[in-house]
Amino acid sequence: MKISSLVFSEVRFNEKTTAWTEHTPFAFFLIEKLRPRILVELGTQYGTSYFAFCQAISELKLSTKAYGVDIWYGVDIGLGTATATDIFQYALKINNQHYAHFSNLLQMTFDEALVYFNDETIDLLHIDGMHDYASVRHDFDTWLPKMSPSGVIIFHDSNVRENGFGVWKLFEEIKNLYPSFEFLHGYGLAVVCIGRDIPKDFLDFLEHEQRDTFVQHLFASLGKKISLEYQLNNLQAELGEKTAALNQQLALVQTLQQEKNAGLWVEPRHDFILQESSNSIVHPAREHQLETPHNSTPRSLGFGKLARLVHERRLKSSVLKSGLFDKSYYLQNNPDVAACGMSPVMHYVKFGGFEGRKPCSIFDSAYYLNAYPDVKSAGMNPLLHFIAYGRAEGRRIS
Ligand SMILES: C[S@@+](CC[C@H](N)C(=O)[O-])C[C@H]1O[C@@H](n2cnc3c(N)ncnc32)[C@H](O)[C@@H]1O
């Protein structure tokens, strides 16, 4: 039996890796060889196996009707932080966007789904629900009558012999009743030809497989490659996120450096800062006195408060040094500021600039904010922006 290039196809949806991933190339092969009219999967979860079948059906343009059955309550799997609803929505989105014309997801128990399929109609059944012996035996017995004369059943996890898994036991019981084959990689995948009319070349292929391990190795290697690609994609995504976070931090450092170079950072005088806190924070009405530093007795301050004071002092100082803040002009044109007793320069830095008030007759804050939307969206005071960047960039002030 020829193995076509389909088995080398790239996997379309490869964000989620599960124990099934390594069987993806065989899923492509199986669909190509069996060309099922009806495919049913019991246990779809994220759709690793199901969407591999769907991908092959879609690429081969088959007229298969496919059904993925799962209650999506997430038993026996490491859900991580995803809820069962997240997983269902993930699978539903892929299904609706890419395969809805031939595939349906049935959110119900396997037993509930039984009534929706006539006897002897299913050509390919994948059983991948609960893996303890009793459950897998139940799934096999209840769905067996649904298998068509050319029906094939595959079971995942047939090579797991711990944690209460019992697929291996069921396979031991039935493998001599039907032509069968088992891949040992990827936790094991057992293939059982239930029907009487299985295509002869497929039976020959299984027969040949029993004797020659070449194809077994081929599928194991192709599966491993896909699994490693998944891991690589995840690591690349993680690297991308970390690089983006690092770049953000670097940008912040650069901004701070630019502010420092532009003179926005004035080294604070310790005695001044301490005095400022007692006046401006506790008694805002006396804040105007702070523009002239004077001596005071140092007292202890919280770090956050201290940092805020240092920052405010720097901003205030650079506005005053710019020559573009006229205290009398500001008070005259803003009687509300004069009335509230707040330091005019501090009012401009904290509120006035953002409100479009002019710090002097020649600098038009409203014009600057409207003309330069980047300043507005960065949430910067217009005059402070002009001092730090705008002046050097040749931006207009009115
Ligand atoms: C091992 S996961 C399926 C893995 C999937 N085939 C893949 O490729 O990764 C088993 C799924 O079967 C579902 N399941 C188990 N027993 C079920 C039952 N009796 N009825 C409906 N869903 C069931 C669980 O919700 C779970 O999502």
The ligand as an SDF file (V2000), in Angstrom:
LIG
                    3D

 27 29  0  0  0  0  0  0  0  0999 V2000
   -8.5740   11.9860   26.6700 C   0  0  0  0  0  0  0  0  0  0  0  0
   -9.6840   13.2330   26.3570 S   0  0  0  0  0  0  0  0  0  0  0  0
   -9.8200   13.2000   24.6080 C   0  0  0  0  0  0  0  0  0  0  0  0
   -8.5430   13.5820   23.9520 C   0  0  0  0  0  0  0  0  0  0  0  0
   -8.6600   13.9410   22.4920 C   0  0  0  0  0  0  0  0  0  0  0  0
   -9.1580   12.8690   21.6600 N   0  0  0  0  0  0  0  0  0  0  0  0
   -7.3060   14.4180   21.9530 C   0  0  0  0  0  0  0  0  0  0  0  0
   -7.0270   14.2130   20.7830 O   0  0  0  0  0  0  0  0  0  0  0  0
   -6.5300   15.0640   22.6790 O   0  0  0  0  0  0  0  0  0  0  0  0
  -11.1820   12.4810   26.8710 C   0  0  0  0  0  0  0  0  0  0  0  0
  -12.4300   13.3470   26.6540 C   0  0  0  0  0  0  0  0  0  0  0  0
  -13.5550   12.4520   26.7440 O   0  0  0  0  0  0  0  0  0  0  0  0
  -14.6160   13.1170   27.3920 C   0  0  0  0  0  0  0  0  0  0  0  0
  -15.4420   12.0440   27.9840 N   0  0  0  0  0  0  0  0  0  0  0  0
  -15.0080   11.0110   28.7440 C   0  0  0  0  0  0  0  0  0  0  0  0
  -16.0340   10.1910   29.0140 N   0  0  0  0  0  0  0  0  0  0  0  0
  -17.1300   10.7220   28.4260 C   0  0  0  0  0  0  0  0  0  0  0  0
  -18.4840   10.3150   28.3160 C   0  0  0  0  0  0  0  0  0  0  0  0
  -18.9350    9.1740   28.8600 N   0  0  0  0  0  0  0  0  0  0  0  0
  -19.3380   11.0780   27.6180 N   0  0  0  0  0  0  0  0  0  0  0  0
  -18.8850   12.2320   27.0280 C   0  0  0  0  0  0  0  0  0  0  0  0
  -17.6200   12.6700   27.0870 N   0  0  0  0  0  0  0  0  0  0  0  0
  -16.7470   11.9040   27.7780 C   0  0  0  0  0  0  0  0  0  0  0  0
  -13.9540   14.0440   28.3880 C   0  0  0  0  0  0  0  0  0  0  0  0
  -14.7620   15.1950   28.6080 O   0  0  0  0  0  0  0  0  0  0  0  0
  -12.6340   14.4110   27.7100 C   0  0  0  0  0  0  0  0  0  0  0  0
  -12.7210   15.6840   27.0820 O   0  0  0  0  0  0  0  0  0  0  0  0
  1  2  1  0
  2  3  1  0
  2 10  1  0
  3  4  1  0
  4  5  1  0
  5  6  1  0
  5  7  1  0
  7  8  2  0
  7  9  1  0
 10 11  1  0
 11 12  1  0
 11 26  1  0
 12 13  1  0
 13 14  1  0
 13 24  1  0
 14 15  1  0
 14 23  1  0
 15 16  2  0
 16 17  1  0
 17 18  1  0
 17 23  2  0
 18 19  1  0
 18 20  2  0
 20 21  1  0
 21 22  2  0
 22 23  1  0
 24 25  1  0
 24 26  1  0
 26 27  1  0
M  CHG  2   2   1   9  -1
M  END
$$$$
